[in-house]
Amino acid sequence: MKWEKPPGGGNWAGVYSFDLKSKELRLRISPENLSLEEPHLRLWMPELISLSEGGDTLHVNVGVEKPVPSGAVVHYFLARVNLSDGKLSLLAPLKDIRF
């Protein structure tokens, strides 16, 4: 039997942390505070990869829609997100987003 990833899509609301002791739910990253210094139209995170031991850096797969003269093009990257300021750093392009 072959496993297939279910079709998906939609708008992401954010990345949250949950404190088990205080039961506090905290918004860490939202579409509004995620920032990338290079020109782009939209950003989204289809997959969270890992969280640093200190809980301050998140590694993700990110989609970046960039403007081109004929409209827009989408590229996917492995990226690092600083959770304190929402700054996104692109680490490596992804050739195939299914991995």
C-alpha positions in Angstrom: 0.0 0.0 0.0 1.4 3.4 -1.0 0.9 6.4 1.4 -0.1 9.6 -0.3 -0.1 13.0 1.3 -3.7 14.3 1.4 -4.5 17.3 -0.7 -4.1 20.4 1.2 -4.0 24.1 1.1 -5.5 27.0 2.9 -4.4 30.0 4.8 -2.2 29.6 7.9 -3.1 31.4 11.0 0.2 31.3 12.9 2.6 29.3 14.9 1.8 29.0 18.6 3.5 27.8 21.7 1.7 26.3 24.7 3.1 26.4 28.2 2.2 23.2 30.0 2.6 24.7 33.5 0.7 28.0 33.0 -1.6 26.6 30.2 -0.8 29.8 28.3 -1.2 29.7 24.5 1.0 32.3 22.8 1.2 33.4 19.2 4.8 33.3 18.1 4.6 33.9 14.3 1.7 35.2 12.2 1.5 36.1 8.5 1.6 39.7 9.5 4.9 39.6 11.6 6.8 37.1 9.4 9.4 39.1 7.5 11.8 38.5 4.6 14.2 41.3 3.5 14.1 40.4 -0.2 11.1 41.5 -2.4 8.1 39.1 -2.3 4.4 39.1 -2.6 3.4 36.3 -0.1 5.0 33.9 2.4 3.6 30.8 3.9 4.9 27.8 5.9 3.5 24.5 4.7 5.7 22.5 7.1 7.5 22.9 10.5 10.8 21.0 10.5 12.4 21.5 13.9 12.5 23.8 17.0 15.8 24.7 18.6 16.6 23.4 22.1 16.2 26.9 23.5 12.9 27.4 21.7 13.9 30.6 20.0 14.5 29.4 16.4 12.3 27.4 14.1 13.3 25.5 10.9 10.6 25.4 8.3 9.8 24.8 4.7 8.5 28.1 3.3 6.8 29.1 0.1 7.8 32.4 -1.3 5.8 34.1 -4.1 8.0 36.5 -5.9 7.1 39.1 -8.5 8.3 38.6 -12.1 7.4 40.8 -15.2 4.7 38.4 -16.3 3.1 38.0 -12.9 4.5 35.9 -10.1 6.4 32.7 -9.5 6.5 30.5 -6.4 9.7 28.9 -4.9 10.1 26.8 -1.8 13.0 26.9 0.6 14.3 25.4 3.8 14.4 28.4 6.1 15.1 29.6 9.7 12.7 31.8 11.6 13.7 33.8 14.6 10.7 33.6 16.9 11.5 36.8 18.8 11.2 39.1 15.8 9.7 36.9 13.0 12.8 37.4 10.7 13.0 34.7 8.1 16.4 33.5 6.6 16.3 31.4 3.5 18.9 28.5 3.9 18.5 26.4 0.7 16.1 26.1 -2.2 13.9 23.0 -2.3 13.7 21.2 -5.6 10.7 19.1 -4.6 8.4 20.2 -1.7 7.2 16.7 -1.0 10.4 15.9 0.9 
